[in-house]
Amino acid sequence: MDTALDAEALRARLVAPNGPYAALDVVATTASTNADLAKAAAEGAKDRTVLIALEQSAGQGRRGRTWSSPRGGLYLSVLFRPSGVPPKQLPWLNLIAGLALVRVARSVGVEASLKWPNDLLLGPKGEKGAGILSEITAGVAQAVVVGIGLNVAKLPDDVQPAPGGLAPTSLEDVGAAELDRGELAFRLLAELAVLEGVWRKNGGDAVESGVLEEYLEHSATVGERVRVELAGGLQLEGTAQRIEPDGTLVVRGTDGVDHGVSAGDVVHLRPA
């Protein structure tokens, strides 16, 4: 077991009664932490259960894509059961995870911003340092698994660009002051618990909880020319105007009409 991810040490700091989580496990390898926690949710796993893997053999990204999970990264999933939050607000868990990542990146001296809905951009070039995949667990009432993959160690040369050609990077590649994965895992989970807790306490209201305002402060998408790749091969090109209280991205298309987008791959278009 990698001593940088000491499960007992993390439990001592993060699991009740000393911390906000119900359970936390670290495994050497698994196919997908999201898939494992979705199965656990169906079997009755508690709210705020955490699974961390040193490596994933079949990590999943958006639309079923393979999620590259080389050793040296931080791969974790958290099961949330946010009772009292309207189902339409659950997509905010994906954006809240992004805010937690920004807080962690900035705590280690790295410039960070967010590409809606699920990418952490690092460094002056705005390269992809982390991805997020949140999934509402089928057949399990009010259960959402939030998966996060954060690149920590220097990336191997053969890591492929993200969809849309977004270049990959890591905390080490952009000169982070802290690379200990145990400490990074603690900071990330602590920030995630704080943000999710305030959001949940406010019934999932992104305005009252402050998460919408904080997200807009760190958005690399709002104000940019974008192309949104939608289901069925459709595309929407225009300028990202704002993010709505339900987490929807509003894009003013080339037709001058505002379009609400709840899901899709966003490509930032460089000025001509």
MITOR-313500 format. One record per residue (C-alpha): x, z, y. Coordinates in steps of 0.5 Angstrom, whole numbers, plus 500, padded with zeros to 3 digits. Each point is the difference from the previous one (the first is absolute). Layout:
REM MITOR-313500
XZY;...
//
This chain:
REM MITOR-313500
500500500;502498507;502507503;498497507;493500497;500507497;492501498;501508500;503500507;494495503;495504497;503507503;499497507;494495499;495503495;495506501;501505501;506498504;498493502;493496501;501496493;496502494;506497495;506496500;504496495;506496500;502495494;506496499;496494499;493497500;496493500;496502506;499507504;494498502;497498494;502506497;496504505;494496500;500502492;501507502;495500505;495497495;502506495;499505506;506501503;500504507;499498507;507499503;504499493;507497501;504495495;507498502;504495496;507498501;499493497;494496499;500495495;493496502;499503507;494496503;499498508;494497503;496495496;503502494;507497502;506503497;503506504;508500500;502507498;508500499;503507498;502504507;493499503;495505501;493498496;494505500;493500500;495506502;493501497;495502506;493502499;498501507;493502500;496500506;503493502;495494501;503495495;500495505;506504503;504501494;504494502;503504505;504504495;505493499;501500508;501508500;506499494;503495505;500505506;503505495;506495498;501499508;501507501;505501494;504494503;500502507;502507497;506497497;502496507;497493498;496496504;493499496;493496501;495498496;497493498;493501499;497502495;506502495;507498502;505505503;505496505;507503501;506499505;500495506;499494496;493503497;502499493;495503494;503506498;494503496;493498497;493503499;495499495;493504500;495499495;493503499;500502493;495496496;494505497;503506503;496503506;504501507;507499497;505496503;507499497;505498506;507497498;506500504;507496498;505502505;507497500;505505501;507497497;503494502;496494497;503496494;502493503;494496495;494504503;495495503;497500506;493502501;494495501;500497506;508500500;501507502;507502499;501506496;504506502;502507499;501507503;507499498;501493503;497502506;505506501;495506499;503507501;497503493;500496493;498506496;494498496;498507499;500502507;497493502;494501495;499507502;499498508;496494498;495504496;500506505;498495505;495496496;497507499;499502507;498493502;495499494;497508501;499499508;496493498;496503495;498506504;497496505;496496495;505494499;499499508;506496502;499501507;498508500;506501495;505496505;502495494;498494504;503502506;507501496;499494496;499496506;507503503;504497494;496494499;504493500;494496499;496501506;501495505;504496496;498493497;498500493;498496494;496504495;500497493;493502498;497500493;498493497;506496503;497501507;504501507;498503506;505499506;500503507;502507504;499507497;496503505;499507498;498505494;493502499;498508498;499497493;507497499;498493501;505496504;496495505;504493501;498496506;500493496;502493503;492499501;500506505;496504496;502507497;500501493;500506496;505501494;499505495;505497495;506495500;507498500;502500508;506496502;503501507;501493503;506499504;499497507;501493501;
//
